[in-house]
Every structure is written in C-alpha cells, then in structure tokens.
Amino acid sequence: MKIAQDITVASLEGKARRVFDLSAAKIEALERRWNPASGSPVYTIRGQYTSRGWTEWTQGFQFGSAILQFDATDDRKFLDIGRERTVSEMAKHVSHIGVHDHGFNNVSTYGNLLRLWNEGRLDADEWERNFYEVALKSSAAVQAARWSRTSDGGGYIYSFNGPQSLFVDTIRSLRVLAIGHHLGHALMGENDRRISLLERLIQHAQATANYSVYYGKGRDIYDVRGRVAHESIFNPNDGNFRCPNTQQGYSPFTTWTRGLAWAMCGFAEQLEFLHTLEDGELVPFGGRPRVESLFQQAAEAACDFYIENTALDGVPYWDTGAPGLHRLGEWRERASQPFNLFEPVDSSAAAIAAQGLLRLGRFLKNDRYWRAGLTVCSTLFEDPYLSADPGQEGLLLHSVYHRPNGWDFIPEGHAIPCGEASMWGDYHARELALYILRIGENKPYLTFWSE
C-alpha cells in the first residue's frame, strides 16, 4: 500500500462524523425489522441483513453498534437500545461453553457499557455497574475454561472446531480475559484451584505468536515474515503442533486477510493492556521484556505483511494467495477494485487492521504504522466503501465472510461477491471512527478495559 503523508486525525474528523451520521438510520432500521428469534444478523443480501447458522458470534456487534453510536453522538435512544438488548439477549453468550467468541460478543456489549459507566456517561447506580462486571467476570472464566495444553507447557483457548484447534481470531477475544483479570477475577477449578486469567491470556497469546504467525525463519517453504495461518492444529493427546490449516482462507499456506487483521489488532491492543500492569504481575511469565517482546514481534510482523500485501489504498483482497489474484496483474500497485472479475476485497479486514496499525503506531511511537492506519481510514470512510444508501442496512460495503463455502452473495451481473456488508465489518468501522473522534476531540483514549 501507499502510505499517505498528508492525512491527519484532524483531516479525518469530518469523515468519521459522517460515519455516525449514516450509521444512525441503519441501526434503527435493523432494530425495527430484526427479530432476535431469527438468530444473529451476519451479512447482507441485496442490502438486507440475514442470519447464517455457524456460531452466534455477531449478536454482540449488533447491539454493541448501538452503544458505540451513543458514545459518538450522545443520542440517548441508542444507549437505550444497547442497554435493553444486552439485558434481554446477551446472557446466553456469557455462559456459552461452546465457542471462542466471548471477547467479540460480551466486550462489545457489557464491556462498552461498563466503560461508559466508568467514564460517568451513564445515569445509573452501582448495581448496574456490578451487573456488567459480574457478566464480564463470568464470561472471562467460561472462556478461559475452554483450554487445551501444548507440549511446551503452555496452552490455548480452543476454537469451536474442538480441542485440536487454535484460531488466530481468538487473539482479539482475549479482551474478555484481560477485563476479568483487571476486575480481580480468576477461573476456579477442581479442589478450588485458582487459575489466573492473566496466565491463560499470556499463554494463549504466546501460542498464537509462535504457531499462527510466521517470521521468515524457515519453518516451512512458505514461511514469509508476517504471514498468518487461520488455524493451527495440535495433537490433543500430547499437545504437539501438527500443521497449519484454514477454515475461511484459501489454503493453510496462504494468508486469509481477516485473520491477519485479527492478529494485528489483537496483539496491538494487548500490548496496550500489558502496559497497565505492574512489573511484578509479569514476573511469573518471564518478566515484562520477554512477554512484550513476543507480542511486539508478532504485531510488527503482521502489520508489515499487511502493508506489503495490500492494494495501494490500504484495502486487502480476501486472501493474499487467492487463486485469481494473478489475473489482476500488479494488484498491489493499484487501488483496490471491489467490482473486479476475479477475487473479492474484504473491507472488514481493512477496518480491523486499521485499528491495529493505529494502536501499534501510537504504542511504539512509529509514524509508519500510524500513517498507514490513517490511510486505511481515509479509504474506508468514503465511497465506494461507506454506504450512504438508505435501502442498504449495512454500513461498510464489500465485506466477505466465507469465500470457500460460497456463502457471500454475488449480485446479478457480477462474478464475485461485492456490494454487501457484514455485522463485524460495520461494528469495526464504527469502532474505528470512534477511535479517531476520541483522539481528535481530546476525549479519553479508547480502550477495551476501563478504570
């Protein structure tokens, strides 16, 4: 990608406000039409959200979007939607033992509400805060209990595929373990054994850094620095790593760009969280330099790979090894082409990745990453990615969910999925715009945890 040198937070504030201007009607329209009994809205078909049974990992993004809308605009009706729907619909996600998605569903809802309470933005008593805290503590423990051990003495939160499976996505779900630890909670095991949520967070992140992210050190013949495997497979009997794999990417040896984006954002925000801990808390894990250096190594490798393997304007194609990419010629040297004939772009990956670039750039005081993040924001916050169509329920267009399974809608007259939105893409576009506005307006820095 070509990193613009003239884009600033101030120059993006107008675009970020427009995101929320357009977002409001879309949240309201979906709230009026959607029946939660139909499942969670996942992606749009012909401009209308539809569900897709796999796991219910997007419901928190739906109601969390209303909370972000209130955060950005102070429009009380969106807070009411977020609060009421969190109470009525989200409890099942707190106690869900079958998924790795707790940080997506529950931090987007209970977590955002707790953050706003702590900022003094909610006219609520302490019982409401306690309600959010109990939900997040419980969610953290349930997520941490979904545990497989590795042969090196560590372990990982296993995906819905089973105990053999580590998903790179889960690096961002670690947010809920961080919040649980921040609130003083732990997972209680057999014989009242107290299991540290911080320990599970760090061990999972270490497994992700060691097995999901590549560093160009000859691990296999496709070992390119920054490449990310969607899934890592282990022998559940002895914890030995067996092979890379993918569910939503093209192959185990190419990079599914939304998985890459999860790694970028997840490691960057965990570096920010680690910075809030006392040095003594990290001593059992080798000390701050050892822990932070591994997180930073993974974040930098993933961010560098993204910058080097993305279209000129900062929006990636869905997989860097997608079989039709070669038919686009020098695709890295041109702006993204969402209506091309061969391979779809994925704007949702760009929205997630931009936040990773910005957070890592700010944390490291690295101007290259920071300006790369601003460049992606500038592209996403305007046509053809930002939807101004009142007939389209989605906000961020040209998102892709599961290309190998053929789940994404291909409009008539087109050869590839295009022109549609996803619930995670919309949520992360809003979160990205809020991140920009809070910095531009000198408001508290946006983090997933709160004091």
C-alpha positions in Angstrom: 0.0 0.0 0.0 1.0 3.6 -0.5 1.1 5.3 2.9 -0.2 8.9 2.6 1.8 11.5 4.4 -0.8 14.3 4.4 -3.6 12.6 6.3 -4.1 13.6 9.9 -6.7 12.8 12.6 -8.0 16.4 12.2 -8.5 15.9 8.5 -10.4 12.7 9.2 -12.8 14.0 11.8 -15.4 15.1 9.3 -15.3 11.7 7.6 -15.6 10.0 11.0 -18.6 12.1 12.0 -20.3 11.2 8.7 -19.8 7.5 9.5 -22.1 8.1 12.5 -24.5 10.3 10.5 -25.1 7.4 8.2 -24.9 4.8 10.8 -27.9 6.0 12.9 -30.6 5.2 10.4 -29.1 1.8 9.7 -29.1 0.8 13.3 -32.7 2.0 13.8 -33.9 0.2 10.6 -32.3 -3.1 11.7 -33.7 -2.7 15.2 -37.2 -2.2 13.8 -37.1 -5.1 11.4 -34.9 -7.8 13.1 -36.4 -10.5 15.3 -33.8 -11.9 17.6 -35.6 -15.3 17.4 -34.3 -15.5 13.9 -30.7 -15.7 15.2 -28.0 -13.1 14.8 -27.7 -10.9 11.8 -24.5 -11.8 10.0 -24.2 -10.3 6.5 -26.4 -8.6 3.9 -28.0 -10.0 0.8 -29.4 -7.4 -1.5 -29.0 -4.8 1.2 -30.9 -6.7 4.0 -29.2 -8.4 6.9 -29.7 -12.2 7.1 -28.6 -14.8 9.6 -26.2 -17.7 8.9 -26.0 -20.6 11.2 -22.4 -21.4 12.3 -22.0 -19.8 15.6 -23.9 -16.8 17.1 -20.7 -14.7 17.2 -22.1 -11.5 15.7 -25.0 -10.6 18.0 -22.8 -8.6 20.3 -21.7 -6.5 17.3 -25.3 -5.7 16.5 -26.2 -4.3 20.0 -22.6 -3.0 20.6 -23.0 -0.9 17.5 -25.9 1.0 19.1 -23.7 1.6 22.2 -20.9 3.0 20.0 -23.4 5.2 18.3 -24.4 6.7 21.6 -20.7 7.0 22.6 -20.0 9.1 19.5 -23.2 11.2 19.4 -24.8 11.2 22.9 -28.1 10.3 21.3 -29.9 8.6 24.2 -32.1 6.3 22.1 -29.1 4.3 21.0 -28.0 3.8 24.6 -31.5 2.6 25.4 -31.3 0.0 22.5 -27.9 -1.2 23.6 -28.8 -1.5 27.3 -32.2 -3.2 26.7 -30.9 -5.6 24.2 -27.9 -6.5 26.3 -30.2 -7.4 29.2 -32.7 -9.3 27.1 -30.5 -11.1 24.6 -26.9 -11.4 25.7 -27.0 -13.6 28.9 -26.7 -16.8 26.8 -23.4 -15.6 25.4 -22.0 -15.1 28.9 -22.4 -18.7 29.8 -21.8 -20.2 26.3 -19.3 -23.0 26.8 -19.0 -24.0 23.1 -17.3 -21.0 21.4 -14.1 -18.9 21.4 -16.1 -15.7 20.8 -16.6 -14.2 24.2 -14.5 -11.2 23.6 -16.5 -10.4 20.5 -20.0 -10.8 21.9 -19.6 -9.7 25.5 -16.9 -7.0 25.4 -18.9 -5.3 22.6 -21.9 -5.1 24.9 -21.3 -5.5 28.6 -17.7 -4.2 28.1 -18.7 -1.0 26.3 -21.5 -0.3 28.8 -19.1 -0.8 31.8 -16.6 1.5 30.1 -19.2 4.2 29.7 -20.3 3.8 33.3 -16.8 4.3 34.5 -16.5 7.4 32.3 -19.5 8.9 34.0 -21.6 8.7 30.8 -24.5 6.6 32.3 -27.0 7.9 34.7 -27.0 4.6 36.6 -26.4 3.4 40.1 -23.6 1.0 41.2 -25.9 -2.0 40.9 -25.9 -1.5 37.1 -22.1 -1.4 37.1 -22.0 -4.5 39.3 -24.3 -6.3 36.7 -21.8 -5.5 33.9 -18.9 -6.6 36.0 -20.4 -9.9 37.0 -21.2 -10.7 33.4 -17.7 -9.9 32.2 -16.1 -11.8 35.1 -18.2 -14.9 34.3 -17.6 -14.6 30.6 -13.9 -14.4 31.2 -13.9 -17.6 33.3 -16.1 -19.5 30.9 -13.8 -18.6 28.0 -10.6 -19.4 29.9 -12.0 -22.8 30.8 -12.0 -23.8 27.1 -8.4 -24.9 27.3 -6.0 -27.2 25.6 -2.4 -27.8 26.7 0.6 -27.7 24.4 3.7 -29.9 24.7 5.9 -26.9 25.6 3.9 -26.4 28.9 1.6 -23.6 27.6 -1.8 -23.8 26.1 -4.6 -22.1 24.1 -8.3 -21.4 24.1 -9.6 -23.9 21.5 -12.0 -22.9 18.8 -15.4 -24.3 18.2 -13.8 -26.9 15.9 -12.6 -28.7 19.0 -9.6 -29.2 21.4 -7.2 -29.6 18.5 -7.9 -26.2 17.0 -6.3 -22.8 17.7 -7.9 -19.9 15.7 -5.9 -16.7 15.1 -9.2 -14.9 15.6 -9.2 -15.6 19.3 -6.3 -13.2 19.9 -9.0 -10.5 19.9 -11.3 -12.5 22.1 -8.6 -12.3 24.8 -10.0 -8.9 25.7 -12.5 -10.6 28.0 -9.8 -12.4 29.9 -7.9 -9.1 30.3 -11.0 -7.4 31.7 -11.7 -10.3 34.0 -8.2 -10.1 35.4 -8.4 -6.3 35.6 -11.6 -6.8 37.8 -9.7 -9.2 40.1 -11.4 -12.4 38.9 -10.0 -15.9 38.3 -11.2 -19.2 37.0 -11.9 -21.6 39.8 -11.0 -25.2 39.1 -11.1 -28.6 40.8 -10.3 -28.5 44.5 -10.7 -24.8 44.5 -7.6 -24.3 42.4 -7.4 -20.7 41.4 -6.4 -20.4 37.7 -5.1 -17.0 36.6 -6.9 -15.3 33.7 -3.7 -13.4 33.0 -1.8 -16.6 32.8 -4.2 -18.0 30.3 -4.2 -14.8 28.3 -0.5 -14.7 28.0 -0.1 -18.4 27.2 -2.8 -18.2 24.5 -1.1 -15.1 23.0 2.3 -16.9 23.1 0.8 -19.9 21.3 -0.7 -17.6 18.7 2.5 -15.7 18.2 4.5 -19.0 17.9 2.2 -21.0 15.8 -0.2 -18.7 13.9 2.3 -16.0 12.9 5.4 -16.7 10.7 8.7 -14.9 10.9 10.6 -15.9 7.8 12.8 -18.4 9.7 12.3 -21.4 7.5 9.5 -23.1 9.4 8.3 -24.4 6.1 8.9 -23.4 2.5 6.0 -20.9 2.6 7.5 -19.2 5.7 7.2 -15.5 4.8 7.6 -13.0 7.6 4.2 -11.8 8.8 2.2 -14.5 7.1 -0.6 -15.7 9.3 -2.3 -19.1 9.4 -6.0 -19.0 10.3 -5.9 -22.3 12.2 -3.2 -24.2 14.0 -3.8 -27.9 14.6 -2.4 -29.8 17.6 -2.5 -33.4 18.7 -4.9 -33.2 21.7 -3.3 -36.3 23.2 0.2 -34.9 23.7 -0.1 -31.2 22.7 2.3 -31.3 19.8 1.8 -28.9 16.9 0.9 -30.8 13.7 0.1 -28.4 10.9 -1.4 -25.1 9.8 -4.9 -25.1 8.5 -7.7 -22.7 7.4 -11.5 -22.5 7.5 -12.1 -19.3 5.7 -8.9 -18.7 3.8 -7.8 -20.2 0.5 -5.2 -22.6 1.9 -3.2 -23.3 5.1 -0.1 -21.8 3.3 -1.7 -18.5 2.2 -2.9 -15.6 4.3 -6.6 -15.0 4.9 -6.6 -11.3 5.4 -9.2 -11.0 8.1 -7.2 -13.5 10.2 -4.2 -11.3 9.6 -6.2 -8.3 10.7 -7.3 -10.0 13.9 -3.6 -10.7 14.7 -2.7 -7.0 14.0 -5.4 -5.6 16.2 -5.3 -8.2 18.9 -1.6 -8.1 19.6 -1.5 -4.3 19.4 -4.3 -3.8 22.0 -2.9 -6.5 24.3 0.4 -4.5 24.3 -1.5 -1.5 25.4 -3.2 -3.6 28.2 0.1 -5.1 29.4 1.4 -1.6 29.8 -1.1 -1.0 32.5 0.1 -3.9 34.6 2.7 -3.8 37.4 6.0 -5.4 36.5 5.5 -7.9 39.3 2.4 -9.4 37.6 4.5 -10.4 34.6 7.4 -11.9 36.5 5.9 -15.5 36.6 5.9 -15.4 32.8 9.5 -14.3 32.3 9.1 -10.6 33.0 7.9 -7.7 31.0 10.7 -7.6 28.4 10.2 -11.2 27.5 6.4 -11.0 27.3 6.1 -7.7 25.5 8.9 -8.5 23.0 7.0 -11.6 21.7 3.7 -9.7 21.4 5.5 -6.8 19.7 7.4 -9.2 17.3 4.0 -10.7 16.2 2.3 -7.4 15.9 5.1 -5.8 13.8 5.4 -8.9 11.5 1.7 -9.0 10.8 1.4 -5.2 10.3 4.4 -5.2 7.9 3.0 -8.1 5.9 -0.3 -6.2 5.6 1.3 -3.0 4.4 3.4 -5.0 1.8 0.5 -7.2 0.6 -2.4 -4.8 0.3 -3.8 -2.7 -2.5 -2.5 0.8 -2.9 -5.3 2.4 -0.9 -5.0 0.0 2.1 -7.9 -2.4 1.4 -6.8 -6.0 1.0 -8.2 -8.8 -1.1 -9.8 -11.6 0.9 -6.7 -13.8 0.8 -3.2 -12.9 -0.4 -2.9 -16.2 -2.2 -6.4 -16.3 -3.7 -6.1 -18.2 -7.0 -7.4 -15.5 -9.2 -5.3 -12.6 -7.9 -2.7 -13.1 -10.6 -5.3 -12.2 -13.2 -5.5 -8.7 -11.7 -1.8 -8.1 -12.6 0.1 -5.8 -10.3 -2.8 -5.5 -7.8 -0.5 -4.2 -5.0 0.3 -1.2 -7.3 -3.3 -0.1 -7.8 -6.2 1.0 -5.7 -8.5 -1.9 -4.6 -11.1 -2.9 -7.2 -14.2 -4.2 -5.4 -16.0 -4.8 -8.7 -13.3 -6.8 -10.4 -14.0 -10.1 -12.2 -11.7 -12.4 -10.2 -11.3 -12.0 -6.5 -13.2 -10.0 -3.8 -11.7 -7.5 -1.5 -12.5 -7.6 2.2 -13.3 -4.2 3.7 -14.0 -5.8 7.1 -10.4 -6.9 7.3 -9.3 -3.3 6.5 -11.4 -1.9 9.3 -9.9 -4.3 11.8 -6.4 -3.9 10.5 -6.6 -0.1 10.6 -7.2 -0.1 14.3 -4.2 -2.5 14.8 -2.0 -0.2 12.7 -3.1 2.9 14.7 -2.8 1.3 18.1 0.6 -0.2 17.4 1.8 3.0 15.8 0.8 5.0 18.9 2.2 2.5 21.3 5.6 2.3 19.6 5.6 5.9 18.5 6.0 4.6 15.0 4.9 7.1 12.3 4.8 4.5 9.5 2.2 2.3 11.2 0.3 5.4 12.4 0.1 6.9 9.0 -0.8 3.6 7.4 -3.7 3.3 9.7 -4.9 6.8 8.8 -4.6 6.0 5.1 -6.9 3.0 5.5 -9.4 5.1 7.5 -9.5 7.7 4.7 -10.3 5.0 2.1 -13.0 3.2 4.2 -14.8 6.4 5.3 -15.9 7.3 1.7 -17.3 5.8 -1.5 -17.2 3.0 -2.6 -16.9 1.5 0.9 -19.1 3.7 3.1 -22.7 3.1 2.3 -25.0 6.2 2.0 -27.8 4.2 0.5 -30.9 4.2 2.8 -32.0 0.9 1.3 -28.8 -0.8 2.4 -28.9 -1.9 6.1 -25.2 -2.3 6.1 -22.7 0.5 6.7 -19.3 -0.8 5.3 -19.6 -2.4 1.9 -17.6 -5.1 0.1 -17.1 -7.3 3.1 -16.5 -11.1 2.7 -17.5 -13.8 5.2 -16.7 -17.3 3.9 -15.5 -17.4 0.3 -14.5 -21.1 0.3 -18.1 -22.1 1.4 -19.7 -19.8 -1.1 -21.8 -18.0 1.5 -21.3 -14.5 0.2 -23.8 -13.0 -2.1 -22.9 -12.4 -5.7 -25.1 -9.7 -7.3 -26.6 -10.3 -10.7 -24.2 -9.2 -13.4 -21.1 -9.7 -11.2 -18.6 -12.5 -11.0 -17.6 -12.2 -7.3 -19.2 -11.2 -4.0 -19.3 -7.4 -3.8 -21.5 -4.5 -2.6 -22.6 -6.2 0.7 -21.9 -5.6 4.4 -21.2 -7.7 7.5 -22.1 -7.2 11.1 -18.4 -7.4 12.2 -17.4 -5.0 9.4 -20.0 -2.5 10.4 -19.1 -2.7 14.1 -15.4 -2.3 13.5 -16.0 0.6 11.1 -17.9 2.4 13.9 -15.2 1.5 16.5 -12.5 2.8 14.1 -14.4 6.1 13.6 -15.0 6.4 17.3 -11.3 5.9 17.9 -10.5 8.7 15.5 -13.1 11.1 17.0 -11.9 10.5 20.6 -8.4 11.4 19.7 -9.5 14.4 17.6 -11.8 15.7 20.3 -9.3 15.1 23.2 -11.6 12.6 24.9 -10.4 9.6 26.9 -8.3 7.2 24.8 -10.5 4.3 23.6 -9.6 1.0 25.2 -11.5 -2.2 25.8 -10.9 -2.0 29.5 -11.7 0.9 31.8 -10.6 2.1 35.2 
